[in-house]
Amino acid sequence: MSGGYLRPHWPAVSRVHASFTLRTGGVSRAPFEAFNLGAHVGDEPAAVAQNRVLLRQQLSLPREPLWLEQVHGTEVVDADRLGAARGPPRADGALTRQCGTVLAVLVADCLPVLFAARDGSAVAVAHAGWRGLAAGVLESTVAALAGSGALQAWLGPAISAEHFEVGEEVRAAFLAHDPAAAAAFAPNARGRWQCDLQALARARLEALGVESVHADASCCFAQRHRFYSYRRDGVTGRMAALIWLHAASMVSRS
């Protein structure tokens, strides 16, 4: 049974490998059908476990991904220093400089962001829902990668501005950090705002000096057959954005 995947289009070096899962090809039943990778959403544990086995087999992952307990915060863990920690780390970002360590974040509308050092020395992931994005999860991730040289980033599928209606408190949280963030909010007829997560992320990354930013502009809400969307469906599955390093001598498509 073949799962569905997106391959980031970015000029990553050959030893950087990344993928984004679609909802197709797994074993989960409704309302989680089919390739749900989230163990915290109410799906049958056996189905999630089987989907994770399929993930590892189909992507030829060197080991089980580091699954995080995501809390919409700014904590970023160094996967190389975790040791034999019990349970998933409570964080919304992770980094590694070691070959074979697979990083992952789970999403269903929130923005997944992958990072890679241009020299292939490090990679990282960040889970950027609006709360984490406003609080500084991208800033925390870039700070954790300090010393890795020039960075590039890939913004994965998320809910688009057309479908992401927010209140004034969300807009205010971003404008308090940068008044120019107003450009990412469009007023609607209900007196609320349509919020562009990718535009907000791009602005944050530009301010951090990350000049090489690439994106997949697909909308999770609008494409039911490809993506899970929490705002659209409520009870639903989760997709994963993954990144890892292979030894320079290994050849694999990324």
Beta strands, then each sheet from edge to edge (+ up, - down):
strand 1: 5-6
strand 2: 16-21
strand 3: 76-78
strand 4: 93-96
strand 5: 103-107
strand 6: 111-117
strand 7: 123-128
strand 8: 151-155
strand 9: 165-166
strand 10: 185-187
strand 11: 193-195
strand 12: 212-215
strand 13: 239-245
sheet 1: 1+ 2- 13+ 5-
sheet 2: 3+ 4+ 7- 6+ 8- 12-
sheet 3: 9+ 11- 10+
end
